[in-house]
Amino acid sequence: MTGERSAEGRLGAPSAGRLEGARPALDALLCPHAIAVVGASASLGSLGGLLFSNLAGSDFSGHLMPVNQKHPVVQGVTAYPDLASCPVVPDLAVVCVPAPGVAAVVVEAGELGVKTVCVISAGFAETGPAGSELQEELVEVAAKGGVRLVGPNCTGVLSGRGGHRFNATFGRTVPAIGGTCLLSQSGAFGLGLLELMNARDLGIASFVSVGNIADLGVAELVWYWGQDPFTDLILLYLESLTDAGTFIRVAREVGERVPVVALKAGRTKAGRRGAASHTAALSSGEVAIDAVFRQAGVLRAQSVREVLDFAEISRGRTRPRGPRVGIVTNGGGSGVLVADACEGNGLSVPELSKPTAQLLSTLLPPEASAANPVDMIASATARQYGEIVRALGASQEVDSVVVVFNVPVVTSAGEVAAELVAARAALERDVSLVAVFLNGEGPPPSLRKAGIPGFVFPEDAARALAGASAWCRGRAPGDQVGAPAGRIVCPVGQEVRPPAAHLLLNRASEHAHEGWLASADAEALLQSFGVAVPRSYFVGSPSAAAAAQAELGCPVVVKVAGALHKSDVGGVRLGVSTPEGAAAAVRSIRAGLEEAGIAQLGEEMLVQEQVVGGQEMIVGMDRDHLLGPLVMVGFGGALVELLNDVVVRVPPFSADEIDEMVCSLKAYRLLTGYRGAPPLDLGALHSTIQAVASVALVCPEVGEVDLNPLVVLRKGAVAVDVRVRLCPKAVSRGS
C-alpha cells in the first residue's frame, strides 16, 4: 500500500480494528482448507444438491464434507449427520437448510470453532417482519459463538485462485483465473455477470454473493481484497449501502492501489421527511449515492456493459498516467468517432508536435494523415500498425494509444494483433495500449492473452479508458479530518464540547413540534457551533414587533417563526423600516394565515435584522437512515430546488474537500467576483459547512439541519433562516 500512515491512521482505530478482526473469517471464506455443506443432497434439483455438485466438480484440493441427517452417502461422497461428526473442523460451512433450522447449525458451528458460515437459505429479512426476527436471532447466536456470517439469502462464494479454486455457488460457470474480485448483493445477477465475464475471457479471483448482509459485507470484502497484491479490479453490484463513512474510508484506502467500480441499482429509500426541509429533498437518493462514490474514489458504472468494459480495461493493469490519447486507425471515420468519444469522456486528443508528425509521415504513404488521429488509410499493413504504435509510444506526447482496426484490405486481424503484441512489448515508456476491432469477430484472442484490452465499439473503449485515467489521476485522495476524542473544533476557532450541545438539545426537545426545534432553540444550537445569525427578537403581538424594530433600529424582516416554507404561505415581509410597519406586518401575515386556515402558524413571529447584499446559499445536513449524515452546500433561497445547484458529501471531510465542494458548484463564479462584483467571504462559507458537519458528528440526535438562506457577504456569512429537526428517537426521549 502507498503512503506512510498506518491503516489505523487512515481508517481510524474502530474501523481498522473491525476490519482486521474480520481477516480470519475472510481467510476461511475465500481460502478454506475444509468445507462442509450442511443440507447437501443427492438431488441436483435442490440448491443443496446443485451447490455440492459444483463444489465436488471444482478443483478444490481440501476436505469436502457433505452434511445430511438422512443419507450416509451424497453424490458418491461419505456424508455426516452433523458438523460435529465431520472428520475435521471445517473452516467454512455452507448452509442450505430451511430458514428455521439455520440458527441451530450456527450454534453448533460456534461450539466447534468454525470461523465462517455462508447461509444460502432464504426466508429471512427479505420476506418481512417474521423473517427479520429470524435474521436477528441468527446474528445474535453467531456473535455469541464467535462465528462470522455471509448472507443469508445468497448464492454462495467462488474462488478463482490457484490452490484454493472452488465453486460453492449454484451457478455452473467458473471463469478463468484472473485478478478481478466481484461482490454482488443480487445472487442471480452475480452469477449472470460471471457468465458474461467468461464469454469475454475475463478472469476472476473471487466472487461473493452477500445477500442480506447480516454480518460480513461490502466494507470488509473491499478491504480484504485490497490487501491482496494480485487483485487488479474490484467490482461491486449494490442495491443498498449502509455506513457510508466506513465505506468511503475503506474504498479510498484500497483505491490508492486498485480501482473499485460499482453498479448501483435502485435509489436510497428516503426516511420520514419534514415538510419544511430543502436539505432532505435535495440530498437523498441518487444524489447521495453519487456523492458517496465520488468521495470514496469509486468509479460508477451506469450499465452491465460498462462493468464489463471496466473489467476489460484492467487487463494487463492498464494504468494511463494522464488523459492524453493518441489514435491510430486505418479509416478516417472511425478515428473521428474515437476522438469524439475520448474528448466527450474527459480525455484529450492532443495535436502532435512537428518532429513527431514528420517521423510518422516517413512511415506512412503520402495519402495518409500524420495528425492525431493518425489515419493510415485502408491500405495500411500490419507492420505499419506496429511502427506507428512504437513511434507514438516513444514520443512522450501521449499517455495512451487507441488502435482502431476496420475491415481489412491488405492485412488480417490476426496479423495486426501480432504486431500490436510485439509493439506493446517493445514500448519503453509506460503507455497504455487499447485496441478496437470493428469486425464481426471482435478482438483476436492473442490480444487478451497478452493483456491488451480489446473492444468492438470505439465508444466503449473511450469510456473505459477515461475511467482508468480518472482513477489514476485521483488515486491518492487527501486525508480525512480527524479530531481528538470527545470534542470537535470548528474552524472558526470555537471549541464545542458534546455534553453542552446534548444538554441544550435535551432542553429544546421538550418544546419541539413534530421533531422540529423551536426557532430560538435551533439558532442557539447552531450559534454554539460558530454559525452566525442576524440580530432578532421573537414576538407574540404587533406591539412587541413594533418594540423589536425600534430596538434594532434598522430595516427588518418580519416573518413566521415556525419551521416551514415561509414564502409559500405569505409568511414574510421584507424591508420593514418603522415600528408601525412592523406591527402592521404582523397583523397582515396573521390575516393571511387565518384566511388559509393555518392561523396557528402565526402565534410566534420573528423580527429580524435584514441582511443586505451578498449571495444566498444553502448549507444543510440530512441523516440518511442507511448512509448516515450527509452535508450539502448549494445556491439557495426560494429557488433552491428549481436551480438544483448543490453538492453533497459525507462528513468528516478535510478543508480541501470543502473547497472542492464549493468550487464544483455550477455557479461558483458568483462567489469570486463575477463581472466586477466584489468577491465574497469563501472562508466564512467553508467554516459554516464545517460547523454543520460538526453538528452531524457531535449530535447523533439531530436528523436535519437547514440553513436557507445562508447569506455569504464580503465579510462573513449569516444564516438568515435556521431549521433543525431531531431524530424520532431523540424526540421520544425528550417528550
Disulfide bonds with the S-S distance in Angstrom:
none
